Amino acid sequence: MQSKLSTMFQSLQVRNYRLFASGQLIKLIGVWMMFIAQDWLVLELSDNSATALGIVTALQFTPVLLLTLLSGRLADRYDKRVLLFVANAFWTVLSLAMSLLVLTGLVELWHVFAFAAALGVANAVETPVRQAFVSELVGTRLLPNALSLNAATFNSARIVGPALAGLAIAAFDVGPVFLVTALSSIAPLVNVVRMRPAELHREALPPRDERASAKVVDGLRYVWGRPDLLLPMVMILVIATSMFNFQLTLAALAKTVFNTGAASFGLFSSALAVGALVGALAGTGRRSRPSVWLVLGAAVGCGSFGTLVGLAPTYWLVVVLLLPTGFFMVFFAQACNQRIQLGTDAAFRGRVMALWVLVFLGTNPVGAPVIGWIAETYGAGASIWIGGLVTLATALLALAWQLRRSGARLRFRILPMPRFYVTERL
């Protein structure tokens, strides 16, 4: 048991990664608290306008759509550690300014809109840099484990952050929550400074003059010419757009289908998050690049259970089905991430991971309104099972493409009926 645990958390033995992960955990708990406080504040300032909430979401994700590829170019040209410090410092200053506006009672709705857009810019720069930086922290051998621990950190924060935010808002209102968020974002700054640059794994990086000529279009051509990278990219593009919208669909399912309140929606979200955390930890023992078959199998599981969630007739059956759904969602996403990172040359990793972030997160402004329209027109359940079926169809088409590319052929042969001899015992 002890050896399994040591294998599961082996990347934490690396000092630089330990600093990175602890800083991220503290910051992400604050970020999830901020998301809850921000939505609550928007509802207070807009007289419970769902449209205002939609605008905030669009403003948060649109910079990811517009700027991420350029951020990947920055990650391949400059020191990722320095870029992380700058992006997190920008985030901290914005959070402190917003918390002061809320605490002093001067905040207006347009302030929240501007804050969301500015944080989206910081996120568009920081996310691909952070993704590409992990390989420099732990090296290739521990990269699968570190990526899985990153996902576990994210999902742990997703469980803890909203719960703390609900208690804090009830006790102190939204202002102190924004202040806690700002203070929590200082942790990555301190830990990035404390890292030892001499212990980073930068042996595979190209010379500085070669990095200076890095172009976005070269990264796109690189992925286009690599079918092993292109397949998971296309799959995550379609599946994230059609199915990874549970923050929207589960709220509608709880309220409109099962006629329950916020507490029941919270249980849906918790069940999904617990399954996601287990899915993240399940990949920590991986030591090599995931096979394409593992990616395809996880996608089939993701689509199958997602479809069942949308078709489930009872509340408690939805709760039960959300556990394996969360598991396969994160297990699939992490298998794709690991397959892409471990198959990418160091010179292109920043631009490739920027493309990954773009197809994973940048499609949110496009997919969320479509899924919302389906939920409003055909019901919340339909918006979930339709996304599940699209996911399942995508996985099966990708499987057929991969089988054909690998030279496999499906053959059907009609076997003769067996003969049965009956002997009569006299």
Long-range contacts (C-beta under 8 A, 24 or more apart in sequence): 4-285, 7-145, 7-284, 7-285, 8-145, 8-281, 8-284, 8-285, 9-149, 9-284, 10-142, 10-145, 10-284, 11-138, 11-142, 11-145, 11-146, 11-149, 12-149, 14-137, 14-138, 14-142, 14-199, 15-195, 15-196, 15-199, 16-137, 16-195, 16-196, 16-199, 16-200, 17-134, 17-137, 17-138, 17-142, 17-146, 19-191, 19-192, 19-194, 19-195, 20-133, 20-134, 20-137, 20-188, 20-191, 20-192, 20-195, 21-149, 21-150, 21-153, 22-187, 22-191, 23-187, 23-188, 23-189, 23-190, 23-191, 23-192, 24-130, 24-150, 24-153, 24-188, 25-153, 25-156, 25-157, 26-184, 26-187, 26-188, 27-88, 27-184, 27-185, 27-187, 27-188, 28-153, 28-154, 28-157, 28-158, 28-161, 29-157, 29-160, 29-161, 29-164, 29-184, 30-161, 30-180, 30-181, 30-182, 30-183, 30-184, 30-185, 31-157, 31-161, 31-181, 31-184, 31-185, 32-157, 32-158, 32-160, 32-161, 32-162, 32-165, 33-161, 33-162, 33-164, 33-165, 33-168, 33-177, 33-180, 33-181, 33-184, 34-95, 34-165, 34-177, 34-178, 34-181, 35-161, 35-162, 35-165, 36-161, 36-162, 36-165, 36-166, 36-169, 36-177, 37-165, 37-168, 37-169, 37-174, 37-177, 37-178, 37-181, 38-112, 38-115, 38-116, 38-178, 40-169, 40-174, 41-102, 41-107, 41-112, 41-174, 42-109, 42-112, 44-174, 45-107, 45-108, 45-109, 45-112, 46-109, 52-109, 54-368, 54-369, 54-372, 55-113, 56-112, 56-113, 56-116, 57-364, 57-365, 57-368, 58-365, 59-113, 59-116, 59-117, 59-120, 60-116, 60-117, 60-119, 60-120, 60-123, 61-120, 61-361, 61-362, 61-364, 61-365, 62-117, 62-120, 62-365, 63-117, 63-120, 63-121, 63-123, 63-124, 64-120, 64-123, 64-124, 64-127, 64-357, 64-358, 64-361, 64-362, 64-364, 65-358, 65-362, 65-363, 65-365, 66-124, 67-121, 67-124, 67-125, 68-124, 68-127, 68-128, 68-354, 68-355, 68-357, 68-358, 68-361, 68-362, 69-216, 69-219, 69-220, 69-351, 69-354, 69-355, 69-358, 70-216, 70-354, 71-124, 71-125, 71-126, 71-127, 71-128, 71-129, 71-350, 71-354, 72-128, 72-132, 72-216, 72-219, 72-350, 72-351, 72-352, 72-353, 72-354, 72-355, 72-357, 73-214, 73-215, 73-216, 73-219, 73-350, 73-351, 73-354, 74-125, 74-129, 74-350, 75-128, 75-129, 75-132, 75-133, 75-349, 75-350, 75-351, 75-353, 75-354, 76-132, 76-211, 76-214, 76-219, 76-347, 76-348, 76-349, 76-350, 76-351, 77-211, 77-212, 77-214, 77-350, 78-211, 80-129, 80-132, 80-133, 80-136, 80-350, 81-133, 81-192, 81-195, 81-197, 81-200, 83-125, 83-126, 83-129, 84-126, 84-129, 84-130, 84-133, 84-188, 84-192, 85-189, 85-192, 85-193, 86-125, 87-122, 87-125, 87-126, 87-129, 88-122, 88-126, 88-185, 88-188, 88-189, 88-192, 89-189, 90-121, 90-122, 90-125, 91-119, 91-122, 91-123, 91-126, 91-185, 92-182, 92-185, 92-186, 92-189, 94-118, 94-119, 94-122, 95-119, 95-178, 95-181, 95-182, 95-185, 96-182, 98-178, 98-182, 99-175, 99-178, 99-179, 99-181, 99-182, 102-174, 102-175, 102-178, 103-175, 103-176, 103-178, 103-179, 127-357, 127-361, 128-350, 128-353, 128-354, 128-356, 128-357, 129-350, 131-337, 131-341, 131-353, 131-356, 131-357, 132-349, 132-350, 132-353, 134-341, 135-201, 135-341, 135-346, 135-349, 136-200, 136-201, 136-202, 137-200, 137-201, 138-201, 139-201, 140-201, 140-342, 141-287, 143-338, 143-341, 143-342, 144-283, 144-284, 144-286, 144-287, 144-288, 144-289, 144-290, 144-338, 144-342, 145-284, 145-285, 145-286, 145-287, 147-283, 147-334, 147-337, 147-338, 147-341, 148-280, 148-281, 148-282, 148-283, 148-284, 148-286, 148-334, 148-338, 149-280, 149-284, 151-276, 151-279, 151-280, 151-283, 151-330, 151-333, 151-334, 152-277, 152-280, 152-281, 152-284, 154-280, 155-273, 155-276, 155-277, 155-280, 155-330, 156-277, 158-273, 158-276, 159-270, 159-273, 159-274, 159-277, 162-266, 162-269, 204-345, 204-346, 205-346, 205-347, 206-346, 206-347, 210-347, 211-347, 214-347, 214-350, 214-351, 216-351, 218-348, 218-351, 219-348, 219-350, 219-351, 219-352, 219-354, 219-355, 220-351, 220-355, 222-345, 222-348, 222-351, 222-352, 223-352, 223-355, 226-343, 227-405, 228-292, 228-339, 228-343, 229-339, 229-340, 229-343, 229-344, 229-352, 231-292, 231-295, 231-398, 231-401, 231-402, 232-292, 232-295, 232-335, 232-336, 232-339, 232-340, 233-336, 233-340, 233-355, 233-356, 233-359, 234-398, 235-295, 235-299, 235-336, 235-394, 235-395, 235-398, 236-333, 236-336, 236-356, 236-359, 236-360, 237-359, 237-360, 237-363, 238-390, 238-391, 238-394, 239-299, 239-302, 239-303, 239-332, 239-390, 239-391, 239-394, 239-395, 240-333, 240-359, 240-360, 240-361, 240-363, 240-367, 241-363, 241-366, 241-367, 242-367, 242-371, 242-386, 242-387, 242-390, 242-391, 242-394, 243-302, 243-303, 243-306, 243-329, 243-384, 243-387, 243-388, 243-390, 243-391, 244-329, 244-367, 245-367, 245-368, 245-371, 245-383, 245-387, 246-272, 246-384, 248-368, 248-371, 248-372, 248-375, 249-371, 249-375, 249-380, 249-383, 249-384, 249-387, 250-322, 252-375, 252-380, 252-383, 253-318, 253-380, 253-381, 253-384, 256-379, 256-380, 257-379, 257-380, 257-381, 258-315, 258-318, 260-315, 264-315, 267-319, 268-318, 268-319, 268-322, 271-319, 271-320, 271-322, 271-323, 271-326, 272-322, 272-323, 272-325, 272-326, 272-329, 273-326, 274-323, 274-326, 275-322, 275-323, 275-324, 275-325, 275-326, 275-327, 275-329, 275-330, 276-326, 276-327, 276-329, 276-330, 277-326, 277-330, 278-323, 278-326, 278-327, 279-326, 279-327, 279-328, 279-329, 279-330, 279-331, 279-334, 280-330, 280-331, 280-334, 282-327, 282-331, 283-331, 283-334, 283-335, 283-338, 286-338, 288-342, 289-338, 289-339, 289-342, 289-343, 290-335, 290-338, 290-339, 290-342, 292-339, 292-402, 293-402, 294-335, 295-332, 295-335, 295-336, 295-339, 296-395, 296-398, 296-399, 296-402, 298-328, 298-331, 298-332, 298-335, 299-332, 299-391, 299-394, 299-395, 299-398, 300-392, 300-395, 300-396, 300-399, 301-327, 301-328, 301-331, 301-332, 302-328, 302-329, 302-332, 302-391, 302-395, 303-388, 303-389, 303-390, 303-391, 303-392, 303-393, 303-394, 303-395, 304-388, 304-392, 305-388, 306-384, 306-385, 306-387, 306-388, 306-391, 306-392, 307-384, 307-385, 307-388, 307-389, 307-391, 307-392, 308-385, 308-388, 309-384, 309-385, 309-388, 310-381, 310-382, 310-383, 310-384, 310-385, 310-386, 310-387, 310-388, 311-381, 311-385, 312-381, 333-360
